[in-house]
Amino acid sequence: MEHRIDTTVPIEVTVGELKKLVEEGKVKYIGLSEASASTIRRAHAVHPITAVQLEWSLWSRDVEADIVPTCRELGIGIVAYSPLGRGFFSSGAKFVENLSQNDSRKA
């Protein structure tokens, strides 16, 4: 699984190199993390993408506009992270109060 898109290298080049690893039997599947719908389409044109990892929660639903429909259309699985809002929806009302001062979730 690739973690985040390297914006300095065209996705076609990255997936092309990963495709070689699949053909050599060193990698079984190719996935992307935090990719836009257009990047997913460009990558999938080079080699089938198996899964896309993205933040999808009650707070972060913007992926439903473009990315989820693109994945559905292309038959790509979605691996959602932080579905409970990075802990906010699973830890009760005092969650923020109990975070340390340097925790980024206080922002």
PDB file as gemmi writes it, atoms N, CA and C in Angstrom:
CRYST1    1.000    1.000    1.000  90.00  90.00  90.00 P 1                      
ATOM      1  N   MET A   1       0.847  -1.168   0.000  1.00  0.00           N  
ATOM      2  CA  MET A   1       0.000   0.000   0.000  1.00  0.00           C  
ATOM      3  C   MET A   1       0.891   1.228   0.000  1.00  0.00           C  
ATOM      4  N   GLU A   2       0.622   2.116  -0.869  1.00  0.00           N  
ATOM      5  CA  GLU A   2       1.367   3.372  -0.925  1.00  0.00           C  
ATOM      6  C   GLU A   2       0.718   4.357   0.033  1.00  0.00           C  
ATOM      7  N   HIS A   3       1.515   5.048   0.830  1.00  0.00           N  
ATOM      8  CA  HIS A   3       0.976   6.001   1.797  1.00  0.00           C  
ATOM      9  C   HIS A   3       1.207   7.423   1.313  1.00  0.00           C  
ATOM     10  N   ARG A   4       0.141   8.038   0.901  1.00  0.00           N  
ATOM     11  CA  ARG A   4       0.127   9.399   0.352  1.00  0.00           C  
ATOM     12  C   ARG A   4       0.722   9.426  -1.055  1.00  0.00           C  
ATOM     13  N   ILE A   5       0.310  10.395  -1.798  1.00  0.00           N  
ATOM     14  CA  ILE A   5       0.749  10.554  -3.178  1.00  0.00           C  
ATOM     15  C   ILE A   5       1.970  11.469  -3.200  1.00  0.00           C  
ATOM     16  N   ASP A   6       3.013  11.051  -3.901  1.00  0.00           N  
ATOM     17  CA  ASP A   6       4.199  11.888  -4.089  1.00  0.00           C  
ATOM     18  C   ASP A   6       3.880  12.864  -5.215  1.00  0.00           C  
ATOM     19  N   THR A   7       3.678  14.108  -4.883  1.00  0.00           N  
ATOM     20  CA  THR A   7       3.270  15.099  -5.883  1.00  0.00           C  
ATOM     21  C   THR A   7       4.408  15.527  -6.797  1.00  0.00           C  
ATOM     22  N   THR A   8       5.633  15.077  -6.511  1.00  0.00           N  
ATOM     23  CA  THR A   8       6.764  15.436  -7.380  1.00  0.00           C  
ATOM     24  C   THR A   8       6.949  14.439  -8.519  1.00  0.00           C  
ATOM     25  N   VAL A   9       6.214  13.337  -8.472  1.00  0.00           N  
ATOM     26  CA  VAL A   9       6.321  12.290  -9.501  1.00  0.00           C  
ATOM     27  C   VAL A   9       4.918  12.043 -10.053  1.00  0.00           C  
ATOM     28  N   PRO A  10       4.751  12.045 -11.375  1.00  0.00           N  
ATOM     29  CA  PRO A  10       3.422  11.756 -11.930  1.00  0.00           C  
ATOM     30  C   PRO A  10       2.924  10.389 -11.454  1.00  0.00           C  
ATOM     31  N   ILE A  11       1.639  10.317 -11.109  1.00  0.00           N  
ATOM     32  CA  ILE A  11       1.076   9.072 -10.593  1.00  0.00           C  
ATOM     33  C   ILE A  11       1.240   7.934 -11.601  1.00  0.00           C  
ATOM     34  N   GLU A  12       1.240   8.269 -12.879  1.00  0.00           N  
ATOM     35  CA  GLU A  12       1.414   7.236 -13.903  1.00  0.00           C  
ATOM     36  C   GLU A  12       2.786   6.565 -13.782  1.00  0.00           C  
ATOM     37  N   VAL A  13       3.798   7.335 -13.425  1.00  0.00           N  
ATOM     38  CA  VAL A  13       5.151   6.787 -13.247  1.00  0.00           C  
ATOM     39  C   VAL A  13       5.196   5.906 -12.006  1.00  0.00           C  
ATOM     40  N   THR A  14       4.642   6.408 -10.921  1.00  0.00           N  
ATOM     41  CA  THR A  14       4.637   5.647  -9.671  1.00  0.00           C  
ATOM     42  C   THR A  14       3.912   4.316  -9.841  1.00  0.00           C  
ATOM     43  N   VAL A  15       2.706   4.365 -10.388  1.00  0.00           N  
ATOM     44  CA  VAL A  15       1.930   3.137 -10.560  1.00  0.00           C  
ATOM     45  C   VAL A  15       2.575   2.239 -11.613  1.00  0.00           C  
ATOM     46  N   GLY A  16       3.214   2.829 -12.606  1.00  0.00           N  
ATOM     47  CA  GLY A  16       3.938   2.024 -13.598  1.00  0.00           C  
ATOM     48  C   GLY A  16       5.042   1.204 -12.954  1.00  0.00           C  
ATOM     49  N   GLU A  17       5.758   1.799 -12.005  1.00  0.00           N  
ATOM     50  CA  GLU A  17       6.816   1.066 -11.300  1.00  0.00           C  
ATOM     51  C   GLU A  17       6.222   0.005 -10.378  1.00  0.00           C  
ATOM     52  N   LEU A  18       5.123   0.332  -9.710  1.00  0.00           N  
ATOM     53  CA  LEU A  18       4.457  -0.657  -8.863  1.00  0.00           C  
ATOM     54  C   LEU A  18       3.896  -1.806  -9.702  1.00  0.00           C  
ATOM     55  N   LYS A  19       3.431  -1.492 -10.897  1.00  0.00           N  
ATOM     56  CA  LYS A  19       2.918  -2.520 -11.812  1.00  0.00           C  
ATOM     57  C   LYS A  19       4.017  -3.532 -12.137  1.00  0.00           C  
ATOM     58  N   LYS A  20       5.247  -3.053 -12.319  1.00  0.00           N  
ATOM     59  CA  LYS A  20       6.370  -3.961 -12.582  1.00  0.00           C  
ATOM     60  C   LYS A  20       6.566  -4.930 -11.425  1.00  0.00           C  
ATOM     61  N   LEU A  21       6.412  -4.422 -10.193  1.00  0.00           N  
ATOM     62  CA  LEU A  21       6.547  -5.284  -9.021  1.00  0.00           C  
ATOM     63  C   LEU A  21       5.441  -6.330  -8.964  1.00  0.00           C  
ATOM     64  N   VAL A  22       4.239  -5.961  -9.392  1.00  0.00           N  
ATOM     65  CA  VAL A  22       3.140  -6.922  -9.463  1.00  0.00           C  
ATOM     66  C   VAL A  22       3.484  -8.002 -10.483  1.00  0.00           C  
ATOM     67  N   GLU A  23       3.965  -7.584 -11.644  1.00  0.00           N  
ATOM     68  CA  GLU A  23       4.311  -8.533 -12.709  1.00  0.00           C  
ATOM     69  C   GLU A  23       5.444  -9.468 -12.302  1.00  0.00           C  
ATOM     70  N   GLU A  24       6.346  -8.994 -11.444  1.00  0.00           N  
ATOM     71  CA  GLU A  24       7.448  -9.820 -10.943  1.00  0.00           C  
ATOM     72  C   GLU A  24       7.012 -10.710  -9.780  1.00  0.00           C  
ATOM     73  N   GLY A  25       5.786 -10.551  -9.320  1.00  0.00           N  
ATOM     74  CA  GLY A  25       5.283 -11.347  -8.218  1.00  0.00           C  
ATOM     75  C   GLY A  25       5.730 -10.861  -6.851  1.00  0.00           C  
ATOM     76  N   LYS A  26       6.297  -9.690  -6.783  1.00  0.00           N  
ATOM     77  CA  LYS A  26       6.784  -9.151  -5.507  1.00  0.00           C  
ATOM     78  C   LYS A  26       5.704  -8.392  -4.736  1.00  0.00           C  
ATOM     79  N   VAL A  27       4.693  -7.938  -5.450  1.00  0.00           N  
ATOM     80  CA  VAL A  27       3.578  -7.211  -4.861  1.00  0.00           C  
ATOM     81  C   VAL A  27       2.309  -7.828  -5.437  1.00  0.00           C  
ATOM     82  N   LYS A  28       1.302  -8.001  -4.579  1.00  0.00           N  
ATOM     83  CA  LYS A  28       0.062  -8.615  -5.053  1.00  0.00           C  
ATOM     84  C   LYS A  28      -0.966  -7.580  -5.513  1.00  0.00           C  
ATOM     85  N   TYR A  29      -1.097  -6.488  -4.746  1.00  0.00           N  
ATOM     86  CA  TYR A  29      -2.100  -5.477  -5.049  1.00  0.00           C  
ATOM     87  C   TYR A  29      -1.496  -4.084  -4.922  1.00  0.00           C  
ATOM     88  N   ILE A  30      -2.141  -3.112  -5.565  1.00  0.00           N  
ATOM     89  CA  ILE A  30      -1.710  -1.723  -5.469  1.00  0.00           C  
ATOM     90  C   ILE A  30      -2.856  -0.908  -4.870  1.00  0.00           C  
ATOM     91  N   GLY A  31      -2.514  -0.104  -3.881  1.00  0.00           N  
ATOM     92  CA  GLY A  31      -3.491   0.779  -3.263  1.00  0.00           C  
ATOM     93  C   GLY A  31      -2.937   2.186  -3.166  1.00  0.00           C  
ATOM     94  N   LEU A  32      -3.822   3.123  -2.957  1.00  0.00           N  
ATOM     95  CA  LEU A  32      -3.446   4.526  -2.815  1.00  0.00           C  
ATOM     96  C   LEU A  32      -3.993   5.058  -1.502  1.00  0.00           C  
ATOM     97  N   SER A  33      -3.388   6.103  -1.009  1.00  0.00           N  
ATOM     98  CA  SER A  33      -3.862   6.738   0.213  1.00  0.00           C  
ATOM     99  C   SER A  33      -4.018   8.235  -0.022  1.00  0.00           C  
ATOM    100  N   GLU A  34      -5.174   8.754   0.368  1.00  0.00           N  
ATOM    101  CA  GLU A  34      -5.440  10.186   0.264  1.00  0.00           C  
ATOM    102  C   GLU A  34      -5.258  10.719  -1.165  1.00  0.00           C  
ATOM    103  N   ALA A  35      -5.853  10.063  -2.122  1.00  0.00           N  
ATOM    104  CA  ALA A  35      -5.759  10.470  -3.527  1.00  0.00           C  
ATOM    105  C   ALA A  35      -7.062  11.130  -3.972  1.00  0.00           C  
ATOM    106  N   SER A  36      -6.955  12.071  -4.883  1.00  0.00           N  
ATOM    107  CA  SER A  36      -8.152  12.713  -5.438  1.00  0.00           C  
ATOM    108  C   SER A  36      -8.797  11.772  -6.459  1.00  0.00           C  
ATOM    109  N   ALA A  37     -10.022  12.076  -6.843  1.00  0.00           N  
ATOM    110  CA  ALA A  37     -10.732  11.254  -7.818  1.00  0.00           C  
ATOM    111  C   ALA A  37      -9.977  11.216  -9.152  1.00  0.00           C  
ATOM    112  N   SER A  38      -9.447  12.344  -9.585  1.00  0.00           N  
ATOM    113  CA  SER A  38      -8.728  12.363 -10.869  1.00  0.00           C  
ATOM    114  C   SER A  38      -7.431  11.555 -10.790  1.00  0.00           C  
ATOM    115  N   THR A  39      -6.741  11.619  -9.660  1.00  0.00           N  
ATOM    116  CA  THR A  39      -5.519  10.832  -9.487  1.00  0.00           C  
ATOM    117  C   THR A  39      -5.846   9.341  -9.473  1.00  0.00           C  
ATOM    118  N   ILE A  40      -6.929   8.977  -8.817  1.00  0.00           N  
ATOM    119  CA  ILE A  40      -7.356   7.570  -8.792  1.00  0.00           C  
ATOM    120  C   ILE A  40      -7.629   7.084 -10.208  1.00  0.00           C  
ATOM    121  N   ARG A  41      -8.325   7.882 -10.992  1.00  0.00           N  
ATOM    122  CA  ARG A  41      -8.619   7.493 -12.389  1.00  0.00           C  
ATOM    123  C   ARG A  41      -7.332   7.338 -13.205  1.00  0.00           C  
ATOM    124  N   ARG A  42      -6.415   8.279 -13.057  1.00  0.00           N  
ATOM    125  CA  ARG A  42      -5.152   8.218 -13.800  1.00  0.00           C  
ATOM    126  C   ARG A  42      -4.342   6.992 -13.398  1.00  0.00           C  
ATOM    127  N   ALA A  43      -4.307   6.696 -12.105  1.00  0.00           N  
ATOM    128  CA  ALA A  43      -3.571   5.531 -11.610  1.00  0.00           C  
ATOM    129  C   ALA A  43      -4.211   4.241 -12.106  1.00  0.00           C  
ATOM    130  N   HIS A  44      -5.528   4.172 -12.025  1.00  0.00           N  
ATOM    131  CA  HIS A  44      -6.268   2.972 -12.417  1.00  0.00           C  
ATOM    132  C   HIS A  44      -6.122   2.678 -13.916  1.00  0.00           C  
ATOM    133  N   ALA A  45      -5.881   3.714 -14.703  1.00  0.00           N  
ATOM    134  CA  ALA A  45      -5.671   3.518 -16.147  1.00  0.00           C  
ATOM    135  C   ALA A  45      -4.353   2.797 -16.426  1.00  0.00           C  
ATOM    136  N   VAL A  46      -3.390   2.914 -15.523  1.00  0.00           N  
ATOM    137  CA  VAL A  46      -2.085   2.253 -15.681  1.00  0.00           C  
ATOM    138  C   VAL A  46      -2.154   0.818 -15.181  1.00  0.00           C  
ATOM    139  N   HIS A  47      -2.767   0.616 -14.036  1.00  0.00           N  
ATOM    140  CA  HIS A  47      -2.921  -0.715 -13.442  1.00  0.00           C  
ATOM    141  C   HIS A  47      -4.106  -0.668 -12.484  1.00  0.00           C  
ATOM    142  N   PRO A  48      -4.895  -1.741 -12.399  1.00  0.00           N  
ATOM    143  CA  PRO A  48      -6.040  -1.719 -11.489  1.00  0.00           C  
ATOM    144  C   PRO A  48      -5.628  -1.409 -10.040  1.00  0.00           C  
ATOM    145  N   ILE A  49      -6.311  -0.458  -9.468  1.00  0.00           N  
ATOM    146  CA  ILE A  49      -6.096  -0.096  -8.072  1.00  0.00           C  
ATOM    147  C   ILE A  49      -7.081  -0.926  -7.246  1.00  0.00           C  
ATOM    148  N   THR A  50      -6.582  -1.569  -6.199  1.00  0.00           N  
ATOM    149  CA  THR A  50      -7.407  -2.445  -5.381  1.00  0.00           C  
ATOM    150  C   THR A  50      -8.147  -1.696  -4.290  1.00  0.00           C  
ATOM    151  N   ALA A  51      -7.464  -0.746  -3.645  1.00  0.00           N  
ATOM    152  CA  ALA A  51      -8.079  -0.039  -2.513  1.00  0.00           C  
ATOM    153  C   ALA A  51      -7.553   1.378  -2.411  1.00  0.00           C  
ATOM    154  N   VAL A  52      -8.378   2.241  -1.860  1.00  0.00           N  
ATOM    155  CA  VAL A  52      -7.993   3.619  -1.562  1.00  0.00           C  
ATOM    156  C   VAL A  52      -8.266   3.843  -0.080  1.00  0.00           C  
ATOM    157  N   GLN A  53      -7.254   4.317   0.623  1.00  0.00           N  
ATOM    158  CA  GLN A  53      -7.379   4.634   2.042  1.00  0.00           C  
ATOM    159  C   GLN A  53      -7.633   6.128   2.171  1.00  0.00           C  
ATOM    160  N   LEU A  54      -8.642   6.480   2.968  1.00  0.00           N  
ATOM    161  CA  LEU A  54      -8.982   7.888   3.124  1.00  0.00           C  
ATOM    162  C   LEU A  54      -9.708   8.117   4.440  1.00  0.00           C  
ATOM    163  N   GLU A  55      -9.699   9.370   4.882  1.00  0.00           N  
ATOM    164  CA  GLU A  55     -10.461   9.703   6.084  1.00  0.00           C  
ATOM    165  C   GLU A  55     -11.918   9.882   5.688  1.00  0.00           C  
ATOM    166  N   TRP A  56     -12.786   9.137   6.383  1.00  0.00           N  
ATOM    167  CA  TRP A  56     -14.214   9.205   6.095  1.00  0.00           C  
ATOM    168  C   TRP A  56     -14.934   9.021   7.418  1.00  0.00           C  
ATOM    169  N   SER A  57     -15.558  10.054   7.901  1.00  0.00           N  
ATOM    170  CA  SER A  57     -16.225   9.994   9.193  1.00  0.00           C  
ATOM    171  C   SER A  57     -17.449  10.895   9.176  1.00  0.00           C  
ATOM    172  N   LEU A  58     -18.081  10.995  10.329  1.00  0.00           N  
ATOM    173  CA  LEU A  58     -19.231  11.886  10.437  1.00  0.00           C  
ATOM    174  C   LEU A  58     -18.843  13.343  10.218  1.00  0.00           C  
ATOM    175  N   TRP A  59     -17.578  13.682  10.496  1.00  0.00           N  
ATOM    176  CA  TRP A  59     -17.098  15.045  10.268  1.00  0.00           C  
ATOM    177  C   TRP A  59     -16.485  15.223   8.891  1.00  0.00           C  
ATOM    178  N   SER A  60     -15.875  14.200   8.384  1.00  0.00           N  
ATOM    179  CA  SER A  60     -15.137  14.299   7.120  1.00  0.00           C  
ATOM    180  C   SER A  60     -15.864  13.505   6.041  1.00  0.00           C  
ATOM    181  N   ARG A  61     -16.831  14.150   5.412  1.00  0.00           N  
ATOM    182  CA  ARG A  61     -17.671  13.465   4.430  1.00  0.00           C  
ATOM    183  C   ARG A  61     -17.497  14.014   3.014  1.00  0.00           C  
ATOM    184  N   ASP A  62     -16.540  14.904   2.816  1.00  0.00           N  
ATOM    185  CA  ASP A  62     -16.338  15.494   1.498  1.00  0.00           C  
ATOM    186  C   ASP A  62     -15.967  14.450   0.444  1.00  0.00           C  
ATOM    187  N   VAL A  63     -15.451  13.299   0.866  1.00  0.00           N  
ATOM    188  CA  VAL A  63     -15.076  12.240  -0.081  1.00  0.00           C  
ATOM    189  C   VAL A  63     -16.294  11.653  -0.782  1.00  0.00           C  
ATOM    190  N   GLU A  64     -17.480  11.890  -0.230  1.00  0.00           N  
ATOM    191  CA  GLU A  64     -18.705  11.347  -0.811  1.00  0.00           C  
ATOM    192  C   GLU A  64     -19.085  12.018  -2.128  1.00  0.00           C  
ATOM    193  N   ALA A  65     -18.544  13.200  -2.374  1.00  0.00           N  
ATOM    194  CA  ALA A  65     -18.894  13.938  -3.598  1.00  0.00           C  
ATOM    195  C   ALA A  65     -18.233  13.338  -4.837  1.00  0.00           C  
ATOM    196  N   ASP A  66     -16.927  13.065  -4.773  1.00  0.00           N  
ATOM    197  CA  ASP A  66     -16.209  12.605  -5.960  1.00  0.00           C  
ATOM    198  C   ASP A  66     -15.489  11.277  -5.776  1.00  0.00           C  
ATOM    199  N   ILE A  67     -14.803  11.124  -4.655  1.00  0.00           N  
ATOM    200  CA  ILE A  67     -13.931   9.971  -4.487  1.00  0.00           C  
ATOM    201  C   ILE A  67     -14.719   8.671  -4.325  1.00  0.00           C  
ATOM    202  N   VAL A  68     -15.724   8.656  -3.467  1.00  0.00           N  
ATOM    203  CA  VAL A  68     -16.507   7.432  -3.267  1.00  0.00           C  
ATOM    204  C   VAL A  68     -17.194   7.000  -4.562  1.00  0.00           C  
ATOM    205  N   PRO A  69     -17.856   7.907  -5.292  1.00  0.00           N  
ATOM    206  CA  PRO A  69     -18.462   7.484  -6.559  1.00  0.00           C  
ATOM    207  C   PRO A  69     -17.431   6.963  -7.577  1.00  0.00           C  
ATOM    208  N   THR A  70     -16.253   7.571  -7.600  1.00  0.00           N  
ATOM    209  CA  THR A  70     -15.202   7.108  -8.516  1.00  0.00           C  
ATOM    210  C   THR A  70     -14.775   5.699  -8.156  1.00  0.00           C  
ATOM    211  N   CYS A  71     -14.544   5.455  -6.875  1.00  0.00           N  
ATOM    212  CA  CYS A  71     -14.139   4.112  -6.434  1.00  0.00           C  
ATOM    213  C   CYS A  71     -15.242   3.096  -6.730  1.00  0.00           C  
ATOM    214  N   ARG A  72     -16.476   3.477  -6.484  1.00  0.00           N  
ATOM    215  CA  ARG A  72     -17.608   2.575  -6.760  1.00  0.00           C  
ATOM    216  C   ARG A  72     -17.654   2.234  -8.253  1.00  0.00           C  
ATOM    217  N   GLU A  73     -17.515   3.242  -9.097  1.00  0.00           N  
ATOM    218  CA  GLU A  73     -17.555   3.043 -10.549  1.00  0.00           C  
ATOM    219  C   GLU A  73     -16.441   2.115 -11.026  1.00  0.00           C  
ATOM    220  N   LEU A  74     -15.247   2.273 -10.451  1.00  0.00           N  
ATOM    221  CA  LEU A  74     -14.086   1.498 -10.903  1.00  0.00           C  
ATOM    222  C   LEU A  74     -13.912   0.180 -10.149  1.00  0.00           C  
ATOM    223  N   GLY A  75     -14.771  -0.092  -9.180  1.00  0.00           N  
ATOM    224  CA  GLY A  75     -14.677  -1.334  -8.421  1.00  0.00           C  
ATOM    225  C   GLY A  75     -13.518  -1.364  -7.441  1.00  0.00           C  
ATOM    226  N   ILE A  76     -13.179  -0.212  -6.875  1.00  0.00           N  
ATOM    227  CA  ILE A  76     -12.064  -0.075  -5.944  1.00  0.00           C  
ATOM    228  C   ILE A  76     -12.605  -0.050  -4.519  1.00  0.00           C  
ATOM    229  N   GLY A  77     -12.003  -0.842  -3.646  1.00  0.00           N  
ATOM    230  CA  GLY A  77     -12.399  -0.854  -2.249  1.00  0.00           C  
ATOM    231  C   GLY A  77     -11.931   0.396  -1.524  1.00  0.00           C  
ATOM    232  N   ILE A  78     -12.641   0.738  -0.473  1.00  0.00           N  
ATOM    233  CA  ILE A  78     -12.280   1.897   0.340  1.00  0.00           C  
ATOM    234  C   ILE A  78     -11.931   1.420   1.746  1.00  0.00           C  
ATOM    235  N   VAL A  79     -10.804   1.895   2.247  1.00  0.00           N  
ATOM    236  CA  VAL A  79     -10.389   1.637   3.617  1.00  0.00           C  
ATOM    237  C   VAL A  79     -10.483   2.979   4.344  1.00  0.00           C  
ATOM    238  N   ALA A  80     -11.527   3.134   5.144  1.00  0.00           N  
ATOM    239  CA  ALA A  80     -11.749   4.400   5.842  1.00  0.00           C  
ATOM    240  C   ALA A  80     -10.973   4.412   7.151  1.00  0.00           C  
ATOM    241  N   TYR A  81     -10.279   5.522   7.406  1.00  0.00           N  
ATOM    242  CA  TYR A  81      -9.647   5.663   8.709  1.00  0.00           C  
ATOM    243  C   TYR A  81     -10.325   6.794   9.475  1.00  0.00           C  
ATOM    244  N   SER A  82     -10.248   6.733  10.776  1.00  0.00           N  
ATOM    245  CA  SER A  82     -10.874   7.683  11.699  1.00  0.00           C  
ATOM    246  C   SER A  82     -12.383   7.809  11.494  1.00  0.00           C  
ATOM    247  N   PRO A  83     -13.092   6.665  11.352  1.00  0.00           N  
ATOM    248  CA  PRO A  83     -14.537   6.771  11.121  1.00  0.00           C  
ATOM    249  C   PRO A  83     -15.306   7.363  12.298  1.00  0.00           C  
ATOM    250  N   LEU A  84     -14.695   7.356  13.484  1.00  0.00           N  
ATOM    251  CA  LEU A  84     -15.341   7.948  14.655  1.00  0.00           C  
ATOM    252  C   LEU A  84     -14.738   9.303  14.993  1.00  0.00           C  
ATOM    253  N   GLY A  85     -14.361  10.046  13.957  1.00  0.00           N  
ATOM    254  CA  GLY A  85     -13.898  11.416  14.157  1.00  0.00           C  
ATOM    255  C   GLY A  85     -12.653  11.526  15.010  1.00  0.00           C  
ATOM    256  N   ARG A  86     -11.675  10.657  14.753  1.00  0.00           N  
ATOM    257  CA  ARG A  86     -10.396  10.667  15.486  1.00  0.00           C  
ATOM    258  C   ARG A  86     -10.589  10.532  16.994  1.00  0.00           C  
ATOM    259  N   GLY A  87     -11.617   9.790  17.372  1.00  0.00           N  
ATOM    260  CA  GLY A  87     -11.868   9.526  18.781  1.00  0.00           C  
ATOM    261  C   GLY A  87     -12.931  10.401  19.414  1.00  0.00           C  
ATOM    262  N   PHE A  88     -13.316  11.481  18.768  1.00  0.00           N  
ATOM    263  CA  PHE A  88     -14.278  12.401  19.357  1.00  0.00           C  
ATOM    264  C   PHE A  88     -15.632  11.734  19.601  1.00  0.00           C  
ATOM    265  N   PHE A  89     -16.066  10.854  18.693  1.00  0.00           N  
ATOM    266  CA  PHE A  89     -17.388  10.245  18.822  1.00  0.00           C  
ATOM    267  C   PHE A  89     -17.387   8.954  19.635  1.00  0.00           C  
ATOM    268  N   SER A  90     -16.230   8.514  20.085  1.00  0.00           N  
ATOM    269  CA  SER A  90     -16.174   7.253  20.826  1.00  0.00           C  
ATOM    270  C   SER A  90     -15.782   7.419  22.287  1.00  0.00           C  
ATOM    271  N   SER A  91     -15.376   8.600  22.680  1.00  0.00           N  
ATOM    272  CA  SER A  91     -14.829   8.773  24.022  1.00  0.00           C  
ATOM    273  C   SER A  91     -15.665   9.641  24.953  1.00  0.00           C  
ATOM    274  N   GLY A  92     -16.786  10.094  24.533  1.00  0.00           N  
ATOM    275  CA  GLY A  92     -17.663  10.854  25.414  1.00  0.00           C  
ATOM    276  C   GLY A  92     -17.405  12.351  25.403  1.00  0.00           C  
ATOM    277  N   ALA A  93     -18.210  13.036  26.181  1.00  0.00           N  
ATOM    278  CA  ALA A  93     -18.228  14.496  26.173  1.00  0.00           C  
ATOM    279  C   ALA A  93     -16.950  15.133  26.702  1.00  0.00           C  
ATOM    280  N   LYS A  94     -16.214  14.479  27.568  1.00  0.00           N  
ATOM    281  CA  LYS A  94     -15.011  15.063  28.171  1.00  0.00           C  
ATOM    282  C   LYS A  94     -13.745  14.746  27.378  1.00  0.00           C  
ATOM    283  N   PHE A  95     -13.902  14.240  26.170  1.00  0.00           N  
ATOM    284  CA  PHE A  95     -12.756  13.824  25.365  1.00  0.00           C  
ATOM    285  C   PHE A  95     -11.732  14.946  25.203  1.00  0.00           C  
ATOM    286  N   VAL A  96     -12.156  16.113  24.758  1.00  0.00           N  
ATOM    287  CA  VAL A  96     -11.234  17.219  24.495  1.00  0.00           C  
ATOM    288  C   VAL A  96     -10.570  17.684  25.786  1.00  0.00           C  
ATOM    289  N   GLU A  97     -11.317  17.726  26.854  1.00  0.00           N  
ATOM    290  CA  GLU A  97     -10.760  18.169  28.136  1.00  0.00           C  
ATOM    291  C   GLU A  97      -9.627  17.256  28.616  1.00  0.00           C  
ATOM    292  N   ASN A  98      -9.694  15.989  28.251  1.00  0.00           N  
ATOM    293  CA  ASN A  98      -8.706  15.022  28.717  1.00  0.00           C  
ATOM    294  C   ASN A  98      -7.473  14.910  27.809  1.00  0.00           C  
ATOM    295  N   LEU A  99      -7.440  15.645  26.712  1.00  0.00           N  
ATOM    296  CA  LEU A  99      -6.284  15.616  25.816  1.00  0.00           C  
ATOM    297  C   LEU A  99      -5.149  16.458  26.394  1.00  0.00           C  
ATOM    298  N   SER A 100      -3.927  16.066  26.109  1.00  0.00           N  
ATOM    299  CA  SER A 100      -2.793  16.876  26.551  1.00  0.00           C  
ATOM    300  C   SER A 100      -2.766  18.186  25.761  1.00  0.00           C  
ATOM    301  N   GLN A 101      -2.084  19.173  26.293  1.00  0.00           N  
ATOM    302  CA  GLN A 101      -2.060  20.497  25.671  1.00  0.00           C  
ATOM    303  C   GLN A 101      -1.461  20.477  24.259  1.00  0.00           C  
ATOM    304  N   ASN A 102      -0.536  19.569  23.982  1.00  0.00           N  
ATOM    305  CA  ASN A 102       0.114  19.549  22.666  1.00  0.00           C  
ATOM    306  C   ASN A 102      -0.566  18.595  21.678  1.00  0.00           C  
ATOM    307  N   ASP A 103      -1.722  18.041  21.997  1.00  0.00           N  
ATOM    308  CA  ASP A 103      -2.433  17.152  21.093  1.00  0.00           C  
ATOM    309  C   ASP A 103      -3.082  17.976  19.981  1.00  0.00           C  
ATOM    310  N   SER A 104      -2.824  17.616  18.739  1.00  0.00           N  
ATOM    311  CA  SER A 104      -3.340  18.376  17.582  1.00  0.00           C  
ATOM    312  C   SER A 104      -4.845  18.357  17.503  1.00  0.00           C  
ATOM    313  N   ARG A 105      -5.500  17.388  18.132  1.00  0.00           N  
ATOM    314  CA  ARG A 105      -6.970  17.322  18.080  1.00  0.00           C  
ATOM    315  C   ARG A 105      -7.617  18.431  18.900  1.00  0.00           C  
ATOM    316  N   LYS A 106      -6.869  19.118  19.742  1.00  0.00           N  
ATOM    317  CA  LYS A 106      -7.434  20.257  20.474  1.00  0.00           C  
ATOM    318  C   LYS A 106      -7.745  21.417  19.538  1.00  0.00           C  
ATOM    319  N   ALA A 107      -7.070  21.468  18.409  1.00  0.00           N  
ATOM    320  CA  ALA A 107      -7.288  22.541  17.446  1.00  0.00           C  
ATOM    321  C   ALA A 107      -8.622  22.356  16.766  1.00  0.00           C  
TER     322      ALA A 107                                                      
END                                                                             
